[in-house]
Amino acid sequence: MTKQSYLLDLIPTGRQNAATAQSLADILGWDVRQVQAEIERLRCDGIPICAATVDKPGFFMPENDAEMRNYAKQFLGRINKMQKSAQVFAEYLDKVGEGSA
């Protein structure tokens, strides 16, 4: 069994059962960053692993389409905020570049 498949077997189904990265790391004997990196690899391979950030934070497999849609909506919202922040930096760097020429 690969480490990714072992991790995948440990990720519970349903938002209410979310497992923290720390709890998964403890079971696997990994550090939290390893867990997060492997989850990202699994997502890139097409596995829809969701993450909760409030109430009971942690990772979970969507129990139904509604959970997946809700997570996708939240995730896209975070992406939009990050894009806005990145734009602020890009605009600042453009201004700094103009001033130093």
Phi, psi and omega per residue, in radians:
M1 nan 2.284 3.126
T2 -1.325 2.812 3.134
K3 -1.125 -0.567 3.095
Q4 -1.169 -0.738 -3.129
S5 -1.216 -0.593 3.083
Y6 -1.134 -0.791 3.094
L7 -1.051 -0.806 -3.121
L8 -1.027 -0.676 3.109
D9 -1.124 -0.443 -3.109
L10 -1.507 -0.284 -3.106
I11 -1.371 2.084 -3.071
P12 -1.289 2.853 3.077
T13 -1.689 2.342 3.076
G14 1.709 2.371 -3.118
R15 -0.965 -0.700 -3.085
Q16 -1.177 -0.243 -3.114
N17 -1.883 0.206 -3.041
A18 -0.848 2.415 3.130
A19 -1.915 2.296 3.141
T20 -1.231 2.748 3.072
A21 -1.055 -0.656 -3.138
Q22 -1.130 -0.747 3.137
S23 -1.144 -0.673 3.095
L24 -1.164 -0.722 3.121
A25 -1.082 -0.727 3.135
D26 -1.069 -0.762 3.141
I27 -1.145 -0.715 -3.066
L28 -1.469 -0.279 -3.060
G29 1.307 0.466 3.128
W30 -1.868 3.068 2.942
D31 -1.693 2.894 -3.063
V32 -1.030 -0.683 -3.136
R33 -1.091 -0.647 3.096
Q34 -1.095 -0.778 3.128
V35 -1.043 -0.848 -3.122
Q36 -1.090 -0.699 3.123
A37 -1.141 -0.745 3.135
E38 -1.172 -0.647 3.092
I39 -1.122 -0.708 3.103
E40 -1.112 -0.697 3.088
R41 -1.097 -0.748 3.114
L42 -1.090 -0.725 3.097
R43 -1.071 -0.745 3.126
C44 -1.133 -0.429 3.076
D45 -1.475 0.046 3.068
G46 1.721 0.159 3.125
I47 -1.550 2.109 -3.053
P48 -1.431 1.339 3.117
I49 -1.554 2.122 -3.123
C50 -1.647 2.865 3.100
A51 -2.433 2.362 3.052
A52 -1.788 2.460 -3.121
T53 -2.028 -0.166 3.122
V54 -2.202 2.967 -3.097
D55 1.022 -1.735 3.094
K56 -1.880 1.593 -3.091
P57 -1.209 2.665 3.078
G58 2.648 -3.116 -3.127
F59 -1.746 2.587 3.119
F60 -2.781 2.742 2.997
M61 -1.550 2.400 -3.123
P62 -1.108 2.361 -3.134
E63 -1.378 -0.459 -3.102
N64 -2.752 3.078 -3.121
D65 -1.091 -0.609 -3.129
A66 -1.104 -0.732 3.095
E67 -1.115 -0.701 -3.140
M68 -1.175 -0.756 3.118
R69 -1.090 -0.747 3.135
N70 -1.075 -0.782 3.122
Y71 -1.131 -0.762 -3.140
A72 -1.051 -0.712 3.117
K73 -1.097 -0.791 3.115
Q74 -1.117 -0.749 -3.118
F75 -1.103 -0.776 3.113
L76 -1.121 -0.610 3.073
G77 -1.093 -0.731 3.095
R78 -1.136 -0.696 3.113
I79 -1.076 -0.769 3.139
N80 -1.071 -0.734 3.103
K81 -1.107 -0.714 3.123
M82 -1.139 -0.683 3.115
Q83 -1.110 -0.697 3.114
K84 -1.120 -0.747 3.108
S85 -1.104 -0.757 3.137
A86 -1.091 -0.640 3.123
Q87 -1.112 -0.678 3.095
V88 -1.032 -0.798 3.135
F89 -1.138 -0.735 3.140
A90 -1.089 -0.744 3.127
E91 -1.141 -0.706 3.111
Y92 -1.080 -0.812 -3.131
L93 -1.110 -0.618 3.072
D94 -1.090 -0.753 3.132
K95 -1.154 -0.739 3.133
V96 -1.112 -0.715 3.120
G97 -1.085 -0.667 3.114
E98 -1.184 -0.661 -3.100
G99 -1.267 -0.438 -3.085
S100 -1.612 -0.065 -3.118
A101 -1.398 nan nan
